[in-house]
């Protein structure tokens, strides 16, 4: 149930509620399409709260739950990528990231499979165009979709079953809302001043909340004095409607809170945390906490959702974000935003580097290491290398991977911002966590774009050949995974040209061996496993000569897989057994799982099922422990084949059923 706590203050809208409930009752029998309701009106009119209230009221009618998505969270340059929105919805439906279909049309089919026959409520916030809504409609005619937008979505092909434009609150309801927000005896004592204040708010719920915060913040002044002062200030500002409230409240902020308010719209992602706000402000955690609480008291930020959320994320609503940006243009001292953004970017780079290292372990890196930022705490991530045992080590690694996913919008936005501001070292450093994120979440639309920017920054800098080699290799892999093999080959050719600028140090030799590995992987992607094996063997020899044990282990594994693809099973078994032993010895958990599963597959093909079984079972236990349904399903497939070959038909059927159930749970055809 993706709903925040029920708001303490919500009034009126009985007519709109009844219209929606009546439409649901009339559609009780269902239809071919979900019931689509649109709520339109200006920002601050209470559309989202009404949508959530309706979902709460109707939860018993739609037992499969409530999904909620804000399209503003997915806007890049004004447009929301429907593939990324579908990815979030599918994950909300318990589809693991590894199971997400890579192509948009396949992802639509996956979403329709997951929602077929379901009775659920989907809330879509901040839609701008009908084309953003259509791909998100559930397949079931027994579902309800509530869409909020600033203006009616008139280009919906079949129209909404029910389109509701929210009007401003009438004076009675507006007064009731103000009384709920303020709860102050001064209101009952001075009804004339209350009426004047309500009229200033023009029936906008957001304005009433801000006005209520203003009244609460001046508890000693009588309303007869406070309201004329507010009115006079708003008249002088010349900004109509709620803008006048926000200007007046902003003018009453302390210098630190006002500074933070001006800086928040420059945050590269729409959402932020207390830690990233601290880095942006640059005055230490206590000053930032005080400023956030002051903004909350002033009605310019709502901390109630933050306190109830597990990830501690917050955001300025759209109109307040725009107002804060205007105040920044009007009031900021020279260089204020630029200094804050550079400071935040370097803090973000450090946090993403830490998460990358904790999630993926130590490996070859070419980006500069960014130190801790004075006065800004690091994100709460624990180093797996300092864990007491394997379970805690795995949990810490998984938490770092999850943090990268949670902060993905900030990650991609930071790469763009670093590129735009000429911060080449920051952009190249960020390409490494982008790489790690993409390995866990393949086929994300922003990855290739971010890596292209990293390459552009490496080219622009011109003085760091290692940057050119690394970033071009990273980009090449994602290009060939997208089917762009020729362009991937061009990137590797450019990377090889940059090798001439490297020296003979250990890192440079590792980069050279890595480039050879990428050549082999590209050959494998094209189906030429003989050439791939030759490149992996050459890369392995280069790593052994350095010496680089991890690189040698990785190339031994890749060479073993290539030999298996070529049908050279005995040689593949020897290589994979060697790689597996090295991974176990070096306590490389991810490589231990990969090599063990690959070795089991070769042993199975050789008919040595007794040796393959414990490796498969170890892989299955690891997948269950990590809650990786993708790996769990493929191990069940492998165990089903093994059991069938051993004549254990009942056991094989159990494994096939388990694999099929996992895939169906993730919206895929078995």
C-alpha positions in Angstrom: 0.0 0.0 0.0 1.9 3.0 -1.3 0.2 5.7 0.7 1.7 8.2 3.3 -0.1 8.8 6.6 -3.5 10.3 6.4 -3.3 14.2 6.4 -4.4 15.8 9.7 -6.2 18.6 7.8 -8.4 17.9 4.9 -11.9 19.4 4.3 -14.6 19.6 1.7 -14.5 17.9 -1.7 -17.6 15.9 -0.8 -19.1 16.4 -4.3 -15.9 15.3 -6.0 -15.6 12.3 -3.7 -19.1 11.2 -4.3 -18.8 11.5 -8.1 -15.8 9.1 -8.0 -17.4 6.7 -5.6 -20.5 6.6 -7.8 -18.5 5.9 -10.9 -16.8 3.0 -9.1 -20.1 1.6 -8.0 -21.5 1.8 -11.5 -18.4 0.0 -12.8 -18.5 -2.7 -10.2 -18.9 -5.4 -12.8 -15.7 -4.2 -14.5 -14.9 -3.7 -18.1 -12.3 -4.1 -20.7 -10.3 -1.0 -19.5 -9.6 0.3 -16.0 -11.7 3.1 -14.7 -9.8 6.3 -15.4 -10.4 9.4 -13.3 -8.6 12.7 -13.8 -8.3 15.4 -11.2 -7.1 18.7 -12.6 -6.3 22.1 -11.2 -3.5 24.5 -10.3 -0.7 23.6 -8.0 -1.7 23.8 -4.4 -5.4 22.8 -5.0 -5.2 19.5 -3.1 -5.4 17.1 -6.0 -2.8 14.6 -4.7 -4.4 14.6 -1.2 -7.8 14.0 -2.7 -6.4 11.1 -4.8 -4.9 9.5 -1.7 -8.1 10.0 0.3 -10.1 8.2 -2.4 -7.6 5.3 -2.5 -7.9 4.9 1.3 -11.7 5.0 1.1 -11.7 2.4 -1.7 -9.0 0.1 -0.4 -11.5 -2.7 0.3 -12.9 -2.5 -3.2 -9.4 -2.9 -4.7 -7.8 -5.6 -2.6 -4.6 -5.9 -4.7 -3.3 -2.7 -3.3 -2.4 0.9 -4.2 0.4 2.0 -6.5 1.6 5.5 -6.7 4.0 7.3 -9.1 5.0 11.0 -9.5 5.9 11.6 -13.1 7.9 14.7 -12.0 10.4 12.3 -10.5 11.2 10.9 -13.9 11.3 14.1 -16.0 14.6 14.7 -17.9 14.4 17.9 -19.9 10.6 18.1 -19.4 9.7 14.6 -20.7 9.0 11.5 -18.5 10.5 8.3 -19.8 7.7 5.7 -19.7 10.1 2.8 -19.6 11.6 4.1 -16.4 8.2 4.7 -14.9 7.2 1.2 -15.8 10.3 0.0 -14.1 9.3 1.6 -10.8 5.7 0.2 -11.1 7.0 -3.3 -11.8 9.3 -3.1 -8.8 6.4 -2.0 -6.7 4.7 -5.1 -8.0 7.6 -7.2 -6.5 9.4 -7.6 -9.8 13.1 -7.7 -9.2 15.3 -5.3 -11.2 17.2 -8.2 -12.8 13.9 -9.5 -14.2 13.0 -6.2 -15.9 12.5 -6.6 -19.6 15.2 -4.5 -21.4 13.0 -3.2 -24.3 10.1 -0.8 -23.8 7.5 -3.0 -25.6 8.6 -6.1 -23.7 8.4 -4.1 -20.5 4.8 -3.1 -21.4 3.9 -6.7 -21.9 5.5 -7.6 -18.6 3.5 -4.9 -16.8 0.2 -6.1 -18.5 1.0 -9.6 -17.4 1.5 -8.5 -13.8 -1.7 -6.4 -13.7 -3.9 -8.8 -15.7 -6.9 -9.8 -13.5 -5.8 -7.5 -10.7 -8.0 -5.1 -8.8 -5.8 -2.2 -7.8 -5.6 1.6 -7.6 -2.9 3.4 -9.5 -2.3 7.1 -8.6 -0.3 9.0 -11.3 0.7 12.5 -10.1 1.7 15.5 -12.2 0.8 14.2 -15.7 1.3 16.6 -18.5 0.3 14.7 -21.6 -2.0 11.7 -22.3 0.9 9.9 -23.9 2.5 9.7 -20.5 -0.6 7.9 -19.1 -1.5 5.3 -21.7 1.5 3.0 -21.2 0.9 2.9 -17.5 -2.7 1.7 -17.6 -3.1 -1.7 -15.9 -4.4 -4.5 -18.1 -7.3 -5.3 -15.8 -10.7 -3.6 -16.3 -11.2 -4.1 -12.6 -8.6 -1.5 -11.6 -8.9 2.2 -10.9 -6.5 4.9 -12.2 -6.5 8.4 -10.7 -4.5 10.9 -12.6 -3.6 14.4 -11.3 -2.6 17.2 -13.7 -2.4 21.0 -13.8 -4.9 21.2 -16.7 -7.4 18.7 -18.2 -5.8 16.0 -20.4 -7.9 16.7 -23.4 -5.8 14.6 -25.8 -6.7 11.3 -24.1 -7.7 9.1 -27.1 -10.8 7.6 -25.4 -11.2 10.3 -22.8 -11.4 9.8 -19.1 -14.4 8.0 -17.7 -14.6 10.9 -15.2 -12.8 14.2 -15.5 -13.0 16.5 -12.5 -11.5 20.0 -12.3 -11.0 21.0 -8.7 -12.3 24.5 -7.9 -11.0 26.7 -5.1 -12.5 26.0 -1.7 -15.6 28.0 -0.8 -15.3 30.4 2.1 -16.9 28.0 4.6 -14.6 25.1 3.8 -11.5 27.4 3.6 -12.3 28.7 7.1 -12.7 25.2 8.4 -9.3 24.2 6.9 -7.6 27.3 8.4 -9.1 26.5 11.8 -7.8 22.9 11.6 -4.3 24.1 10.6 -4.0 26.9 13.3 -6.1 25.6 16.2 -5.8 29.0 17.9 -8.4 30.8 20.1 -7.7 34.1 18.3 -9.7 32.8 15.3 -12.9 32.5 17.3 -12.3 35.8 19.0 -12.0 37.8 15.7 -14.1 36.3 12.9 -13.8 39.5 10.8 -10.0 39.1 10.6 -10.4 35.4 9.8 -12.7 36.2 6.9 -10.2 38.7 5.6 -7.4 36.2 5.9 -9.5 33.5 4.1 -10.3 35.8 1.3 -6.6 36.6 0.8 -6.0 32.9 0.3 -8.4 32.8 -2.6 -9.6 29.3 -1.7 -6.2 27.6 -2.4 -5.5 24.9 0.2 -1.7 25.4 -0.1 -2.1 29.1 0.6 -4.3 28.4 3.7 -1.6 26.0 5.0 1.1 28.7 4.6 -1.2 31.4 6.1 -1.9 29.1 9.0 1.9 28.6 9.6 2.3 32.4 9.5 -0.4 32.8 12.2 1.1 30.1 14.3 4.5 31.8 14.1 3.1 35.1 15.5 1.2 33.9 18.5 1.4 37.2 20.5 0.0 39.5 17.7 -3.8 39.9 17.5 -5.3 39.0 14.1 -6.6 42.5 13.8 -3.0 43.7 13.6 -1.5 40.7 11.8 -3.9 40.5 8.8 -3.5 44.1 7.7 0.3 43.7 7.9 0.1 40.7 5.7 -2.2 42.4 3.3 0.0 45.4 3.0 3.1 43.3 2.5 1.4 41.2 -0.2 0.0 44.3 -2.0 3.5 45.9 -2.1 5.0 42.7 -3.5 2.8 42.9 -6.6 2.7 39.0 -6.9 -0.9 37.7 -7.0 -2.3 34.7 -5.1 -0.2 32.3 -3.1 3.1 33.8 -4.3 2.4 36.7 -1.9 2.2 34.3 1.0 5.4 32.6 0.2 7.2 35.9 -0.3 6.1 37.2 3.0 6.9 33.9 4.8 10.3 33.8 3.1 11.1 37.4 4.2 10.5 36.3 7.8 13.1 33.5 7.7 16.4 33.6 9.4 19.4 34.2 7.1 20.5 30.5 7.2 17.0 29.1 6.5 16.5 31.7 3.7 19.9 30.6 2.2 18.9 26.9 2.3 15.6 27.7 0.7 17.3 29.6 -2.1 19.8 26.7 -2.6 17.4 23.7 -2.6 16.0 24.3 -6.1 19.5 24.0 -7.4 19.9 20.4 -5.9 20.5 18.2 -9.0 17.7 15.8 -8.0 14.2 16.7 -7.1 14.4 14.8 -3.8 17.1 15.4 -1.2 18.1 14.1 2.2 19.2 15.9 5.4 22.8 14.9 4.5 22.8 16.2 1.0 21.1 19.4 2.2 23.9 19.8 4.8 26.5 19.6 2.0 24.5 22.1 -0.1 24.2 24.6 2.8 27.8 24.2 3.9 27.3 25.3 7.5 27.3 22.0 9.4 24.6 19.4 10.4 23.1 21.4 13.3 22.6 24.6 11.3 21.0 22.5 8.5 18.7 20.7 10.9 17.6 24.0 12.4 17.0 25.5 8.9 15.0 22.5 7.8 12.8 22.7 10.9 12.3 26.4 10.4 11.2 25.8 6.8 8.8 23.2 8.1 7.4 25.5 10.7 7.0 28.3 8.0 5.0 25.9 5.7 7.7 26.0 3.0 8.6 22.3 3.6 6.7 19.4 4.9 8.7 17.1 7.2 5.8 14.9 8.2 6.3 12.6 5.2 10.0 12.5 5.9 9.5 11.3 9.4 7.3 8.5 8.3 9.5 7.4 5.4 12.2 4.8 5.6 14.7 6.6 3.4 14.3 10.1 4.9 13.8 11.7 1.5 12.1 15.1 1.1 11.3 17.5 -1.6 10.1 21.0 -2.3 6.7 20.7 -4.1 6.7 22.1 -7.6 5.3 25.6 -7.0 7.5 26.1 -3.9 10.5 24.9 -5.9 9.7 27.5 -8.6 9.2 30.2 -5.9 12.6 29.3 -4.3 14.3 29.5 -7.6 12.8 33.0 -8.2 14.0 34.2 -4.8 17.4 32.8 -5.6 17.6 34.8 -8.8 16.4 37.9 -6.9 18.3 37.7 -3.6 21.4 35.5 -4.0 24.7 37.0 -3.5 27.2 36.6 -6.4 28.4 33.0 -6.8 26.2 31.7 -4.0 24.6 28.9 -6.0 27.7 28.1 -7.9 29.7 27.6 -4.7 27.0 25.5 -3.1 26.6 23.3 -6.2 30.3 22.6 -6.5 30.4 21.7 -2.8 27.4 19.4 -3.2 28.8 17.7 -6.3 32.0 16.9 -4.6 30.2 15.5 -1.6 28.0 13.4 -3.9 31.0 12.1 -5.8 32.5 10.9 -2.5 29.3 9.2 -1.4 28.9 7.5 -4.7 32.5 6.3 -4.6 32.0 4.9 -1.1 28.8 3.1 -2.2 30.5 1.8 -5.3 33.5 0.4 -3.3 31.2 -1.2 -0.7 28.9 -2.7 -3.3 31.5 -4.0 -5.8 34.7 -4.3 -3.8 38.1 -3.0 -4.7 39.0 -2.9 -8.3 40.8 -0.9 -11.0 39.7 2.7 -10.8 41.0 5.8 -12.7 38.9 8.6 -11.1 40.4 10.9 -8.5 39.5 10.0 -4.9 37.4 12.7 -3.3 38.0 13.3 0.4 35.3 13.9 3.1 33.7 17.3 3.0 34.2 19.4 6.2 31.0 20.0 8.0 29.0 17.4 6.0 28.6 13.8 7.3 29.0 10.9 5.0 25.9 8.9 4.0 25.2 6.1 6.6 26.8 3.2 4.8 29.0 0.6 6.5 32.2 -0.9 5.0 31.7 -4.6 4.3 35.5 -5.1 4.8 35.0 -4.3 8.5 32.1 -6.7 9.0 32.3 -9.4 11.6 31.3 -12.3 9.4 30.1 -13.2 5.8 26.4 -12.6 6.5 27.0 -9.1 7.8 29.5 -8.4 5.0 26.9 -9.5 2.4 24.2 -7.3 4.1 26.5 -4.3 4.0 27.3 -4.8 0.4 23.6 -5.2 -0.5 22.8 -2.0 1.4 25.3 -0.1 -0.6 23.8 -1.4 -3.8 20.3 -0.4 -2.7 21.6 3.1 -1.8 22.9 3.4 -5.4 19.5 2.5 -6.7 17.7 4.9 -4.3 20.0 7.8 -5.3 20.1 7.0 -9.1 18.3 10.2 -10.0 20.9 12.2 -8.1 23.7 10.1 -9.7 22.6 10.8 -13.3 21.8 14.4 -12.6 25.2 14.9 -11.0 26.9 13.6 -14.1 25.0 16.0 -16.3 25.7 18.9 -13.9 29.4 18.1 -13.7 29.6 18.0 -17.5 27.7 21.3 -17.9 29.9 23.1 -15.3 33.2 21.8 -16.8 34.0 19.6 -13.7 35.6 16.8 -15.7 37.3 15.1 -12.7 33.9 14.8 -11.0 32.1 13.5 -14.1 34.8 10.8 -14.7 34.8 9.8 -11.1 31.0 9.4 -11.2 31.2 7.1 -14.2 32.5 4.3 -12.0 29.4 4.1 -9.7 27.2 4.5 -12.9 29.0 1.3 -14.1 28.3 -0.6 -10.9 24.7 0.6 -10.8 24.2 -0.5 -14.4 25.6 -4.0 -13.8 22.9 -4.6 -11.2 20.1 -2.7 -13.1 20.7 -3.3 -16.8 19.0 -1.7 -19.7 18.3 1.6 -17.9 17.8 4.4 -20.5 20.1 7.0 -18.7 23.2 4.8 -18.4 24.5 5.2 -22.0 23.8 9.0 -21.9 25.7 9.4 -18.6 28.7 7.4 -19.9 28.7 9.4 -23.1 29.1 12.5 -21.0 31.9 11.0 -19.0 33.7 10.2 -22.3 33.1 13.8 -23.4 34.6 15.1 -20.2 37.7 12.8 -20.6 38.1 14.1 -24.1 37.7 17.7 -23.1 40.3 17.3 -20.4 42.7 15.8 -22.9 45.5 15.2 -20.4 44.5 12.0 -18.7 44.8 9.0 -21.2 43.7 6.6 -18.4 40.4 8.5 -18.3 39.9 8.0 -22.0 40.7 4.3 -21.9 38.4 3.6 -19.0 35.4 5.7 -20.0 35.4 4.5 -23.6 35.6 0.8 -22.4 32.7 1.4 -20.0 30.6 3.0 -22.8 31.4 0.3 -25.3 30.0 -2.5 -23.1 26.6 -0.8 -22.7 26.6 0.0 -26.5 27.0 -3.6 -27.4 24.4 -4.7 -24.9 22.0 -2.3 -26.6 22.9 -4.0 -29.9 25.2 -1.2 -31.2 28.2 -3.5 -31.9 29.8 -1.2 -34.5 29.7 1.8 -32.3 31.1 -0.2 -29.4 34.0 -1.3 -31.6 34.7 2.3 -32.5 34.9 3.2 -28.8 37.4 0.4 -28.2 39.4 1.6 -31.2 39.6 5.1 -29.6 40.5 3.6 -26.3 43.4 1.6 -27.9 44.7 4.8 -29.5 44.7 6.5 -26.0 46.9 3.6 -24.7 49.9 5.2 -26.4 49.7 8.0 -23.8 50.0 5.7 -20.8 53.2 4.8 -19.0 54.4 1.5 -17.8 53.1 1.6 -14.3 50.9 -1.1 -12.7 47.6 0.8 -13.2 48.5 1.5 -16.8 49.3 -2.2 -17.5 46.0 -3.2 -15.8 44.2 -0.8 -18.2 45.8 -2.4 -21.2 44.8 -5.8 -20.0 41.3 -4.6 -19.4 41.0 -3.2 -22.9 42.0 -6.7 -24.2 39.3 -8.2 -22.0 36.7 -5.8 -23.5 37.7 -6.8 -27.0 37.1 -10.4 -26.0 33.7 -9.5 -24.6 32.7 -7.7 -27.8 33.7 -10.8 -29.8 31.6 -12.9 -27.5 28.6 -10.5 -27.9 29.0 -11.0 -31.6 29.1 -14.8 -31.3 32.8 -15.2 -32.2 33.8 -17.2 -29.1 37.1 -18.4 -30.7 38.4 -14.8 -31.0 36.9 -14.1 -27.5 38.8 -16.9 -26.0 42.1 -15.8 -27.6 41.6 -12.2 -26.2 40.8 -13.6 -22.7 43.9 -15.7 -22.7 46.0 -12.7 -23.8 44.4 -10.6 -21.0 45.0 -13.3 -18.5 48.7 -13.5 -19.4 49.0 -9.7 -19.0 47.4 -9.8 -15.5 49.7 -12.7 -14.4 52.7 -10.7 -15.5 51.8 -7.6 -13.5 50.9 -9.5 -11.2 47.3 -8.8 -10.6 45.6 -11.8 -8.9 42.0 -10.5 -9.2 42.4 -9.7 -12.9 44.0 -13.1 -13.5 41.0 -14.8 -11.7 38.5 -12.8 -13.7 40.1 -13.7 -17.0 40.5 -17.3 -16.0 36.7 -17.3 -15.4 36.0 -15.6 -18.8 38.3 -18.0 -20.6 36.6 -20.9 -19.0 33.1 -19.6 -20.1 34.4 -19.1 -23.7 35.8 -22.6 -23.8 32.4 -23.9 -22.6 30.7 -22.0 -25.4 33.1 -23.7 -27.9 32.3 -27.1 -26.5 35.8 -27.6 -25.0 34.3 -28.9 -21.8 37.3 -30.5 -20.1 39.5 -27.4 -20.5 36.6 -25.3 -19.4 36.2 -27.3 -16.3 39.8 -26.9 -15.4 39.8 -23.2 -15.9 36.5 -22.6 -14.0 37.7 -24.8 -11.1 40.8 -22.7 -10.9 38.9 -19.5 -11.0 36.4 -20.7 -8.4 39.2 -21.7 -6.0 40.9 -18.3 -6.4 37.6 -16.5 -5.7 37.0 -18.5 -2.6 40.5 -17.9 -1.4 40.3 -14.1 -1.9 36.8 -14.0 -0.3 35.2 -12.5 -3.4 31.6 -13.4 -2.8 30.2 -12.2 -6.1 32.9 -14.0 -8.1 32.5 -17.1 -5.9 28.9 -17.3 -6.9 29.5 -16.6 -10.6 32.4 -19.1 -10.9 30.6 -21.8 -8.9 27.5 -21.7 -11.0 29.5 -21.7 -14.3 31.6 -24.6 -13.1 28.5 -26.6 -12.1 27.1 -26.1 -15.6 30.2 -27.6 -17.2 30.3 -30.5 -14.7 26.6 -31.2 -15.5 27.4 -31.2 -19.2 30.2 -33.7 -18.6 27.9 -36.0 -16.8 29.5 -35.4 -13.4 26.3 -34.6 -11.7 27.4 -35.6 -8.2 30.0 -32.9 -8.4 27.7 -30.3 -9.9 24.9 -30.7 -7.4 26.6 -29.2 -4.3 27.8 -26.2 -6.4 24.2 -25.6 -7.7 22.9 -26.0 -4.1 25.4 -23.5 -2.8 24.3 -21.1 -5.6 20.7 -21.6 -4.7 21.3 -20.9 -1.0 23.2 -17.8 -1.9 20.4 -16.6 -4.2 17.8 -17.2 -1.5 19.9 -15.4 1.1 20.4 -12.4 -1.2 16.7 -12.5 -2.2 17.8 -12.6 -5.9 14.8 -14.2 -7.6 16.6 -13.9 -11.0 19.5 -16.1 -9.9 17.2 -18.3 -7.9 15.1 -19.1 -10.9 18.0 -20.0 -13.2 19.5 -22.2 -10.5 16.1 -24.0 -10.2 16.2 -24.5 -14.0 19.7 -26.0 -13.7 18.7 -28.3 -10.8 15.6 -29.4 -12.7 17.8 -30.5 -15.7 20.3 -32.2 -13.4 17.5 -34.1 -11.5 15.9 -35.1 -14.8 19.2 -36.5 -16.0 19.6 -38.5 -12.7 16.1 -39.9 -13.2 14.5 -37.9 -10.3 11.4 -36.8 -12.2 9.5 -35.6 -9.1 12.4 -33.4 -7.9 12.8 -32.0 -11.4 9.2 -31.1 -11.5 9.5 -29.3 -8.2 12.4 -27.2 -9.4 10.6 -26.3 -12.7 7.5 -25.3 -10.7 9.7 -23.1 -8.4 11.4 -21.4 -11.4 8.0 -20.9 -13.2 6.4 -19.4 -10.1 9.3 -16.9 -9.6 9.1 -15.8 -13.3 5.3 -15.4 -13.1 5.6 -13.4 -9.9 7.8 -11.1 -11.9 5.4 -10.7 -14.8 7.2 -13.0 -17.2 5.7 -15.9 -19.1 7.0 -19.2 -17.8 
